[in-house]
Structures are given as structure tokens and as C-alpha cells.
Amino acid sequence: MQIERAIERLADALLTGLGLLVIAAVCLNFANVVGRYVFGQAIFGADEIQTYMMVWMAFLGAVVVGWRNAHLRMDVLVRGLPRLVQRALRLFELLLLAATATVVAFQSWKFVMTMAELDRRSDAANIPMAIPHAAVAIGFTLIAAGALWHLLARRWNQPARDQDNP
């Protein structure tokens, strides 16, 4: 499908962006170490910024993992079950993922709005706390959307991607 190919290209772009974010975090850490141990002056708020970068990396990475059905699973027993049971379990898995991600996304958006309304900021870097909390809301919103797409596209009718043999 053309839409799925476009989403795959977006997922590839997202992974590239996440790679650049990792590089930026490493550079910030390196600069902070050099500043602290060579010049005796740390970058104020660097640890906080790095933590928030890692939060964004985790939740945006989870979007790609969910979309590509590449999450870790213990499916040795499932693979031995009849095809019909495997499909039923995949359908149940997608329904549960969509429902759970939707609830978490909804609650996360409420929390992001609360943080924005209160103008709550981080202690060191003075970053609006709505920004790091938005990683959870955006991540779970996209995970829910991906699960719903897979349900509507009947992707549950296909076997899970074999990570050892893609």
C-alpha cells in the first residue's frame, strides 16, 4: 500500500533523527565533561537536557518498533500453535495495544496540558515540563494510531515479523 510505504519512509526518517539525537546527546555529554574537568565549569542543566533527550528517544523509538511489529516477544509456544490461533492472538495483541496506548495517550495529553497551564519548568535548564512530558503523549498517540492502522488493514491476519529472518 502506498500509505504504508510513506509511513515506512517516515519511520526511516525518524530513526535517522533519533540517531542524530543520540549524537547530539553524546556531544553535549562530552562538552560537559570537558568543561567540568578541564575548565572547572559544567554546562548548567546539561544532565537534565540529556535525560529529556533520552525520554524522547525512547518514546519515538517505541513508535517505530510498534509500527514495524519488531518489539521483543516470547513466541516460541505461539509459533507452534495452529495458524488460526496465532491470528487470533495477534488480533488480541493489537486490540490490547490500541486500547492501552489510547488510554495512556489520553491521560498523557491531559498531563501535558496541565504542565503547560501551570507553566511548570525544569529546575536547572528552565525547560517547560510540557516538552519532555509530550514525548509520552506523542509516542503513545502514534503507537495507538499504528495499532489501529494495523487492525483496519487486517495486519493481524499476517504472521509476526521474524526478527531473525526479516
N, C-alpha and C positions, 0 to 999 in steps of 0.2 A: 504494500500500500504506500502511496505517496506521502501520506501524513506520517506514517511510521518512519519512513526514510528521513523526513525532515526532523522528526524528533530525535532520531539516531544522530543526525548531524549536530543538533543542539546538544545532545549528550556528549558527543566528542568535543565540542567547543567548551562545554562546561568542565570536562576533565582537563582540557588544556588550561583553562582559567584556574582550576584548582591546583594544577602543577605550578603555575606562576605564583599563586598564593603561598604555596609551600616554600618556593624560592624566596619570596619576599619575607616570610617569617624567619627563614634561616639567616637572611641578610640582616634583618632587624636584630636578631639574637647575636649575630657576630659583631655588629656595630655596638651593641650594648656591652658585650664582653670586652671589646677593645676599649670602649670608653671607660668602663668601670676599672679595668685592671691596668691599662696603660696610662690613661689620663686622670684616673681617680674621679670620674664623673659619669654616672649612669644616665641613660635616657629615661627621663621620668615617664612612667606609665607604659614602658615597653613590655613588661611582663603581662600587663592587663591586655594590651593590644594583641599580643601573641596568643593569649588564651582565647580571645574573641575570634581571632582568625581561625584557630583550630575548631572552634564550635561551628563556624560557617563551613569549614572544610568537611567536617563530619556529617552535617545535615545535608549539604548539597551532594556530597559523595553518596549518601544513602539514597538520594533521588535516582541517581544513575544505576546504582545497584538494584533498586526496586524495579525500575523500568526494564532493565535487562534480565531480570529474574536471576541475578547472579549472587544472591545472598547465600550465606552458609546454610546448609541444611543437612540433617541426618536422614538420608533417604534410602539407606541400604535395604530396610524392610519394605519400604514403599515400592521400590523398583521390582521387588519380587511379587507384588500384588497384580491381579488382573488389570488390564488397561482401563476398564470401566471404573474400577475403584480408584486408580491413580487419577483419572479425570475428575472424579467426584471430590477427592481430597484436594486437588488443585483448585477446583471451584470454591470449596470451603475456605481454603487458604486465601484466595483473592477476596472473597466476601468479608472474611475476618479482617484482612489487611485494610480494605477500603473503609470498613466501619470504624476500626480503631484509629486509623490515620485521620479520618474525618473528625472524630471526637477530639483527638489531640490537637488538630489544626484549629478547630473552632475555639477551644479553650486557650490555645496559644495566642490566637489573634486578639481575644479579649484581654489577655495579659499584656500584650504589646501595646494595645490602646491605652490601658491603664498606665503603663510606664510612660507613654508619650504625654498623656494628660497631666501626670504628676511631674513631668519633666525631670524624672529621676536620672541621674548621671553617675558614671563610674567615679570611684574615689580618686584615682591617680590621673587618668588621661582625660577625664571630664567628657567621656563619650556618652551620648544619650543611650540609656539602657534599652530603649526600644530597638536599637540596631542589633545588638547581639541576640536579644530575645526573638527578633524577627527571623533569625535563622531557623529556629524551631518551627515557627508558624509557616514560613515559606516552604521549608523542607517537607513538612507533613502535608501541606496543601498539595504540593506536587506529587508526593507519594500516593496520596488518595486519588488524585486525578489519573495517575498512571495505572493504578489498580482498577479504577472504573473503566478506563480505556480498554484494558486487557479483558475485563468482563464483557464489555459491549462488543469487542472484536472477537469474542469467543476464544481468546488465547488460552483459556483454561482447558480447552479441548486438545491442546498440544502438550507433549511431554515437557518437563522442565529441562532447561538447557544443561547439557552435561559439561561441567566445568573442566573435566579432564580431556574431553574430546569436543571442542566447540564446533 
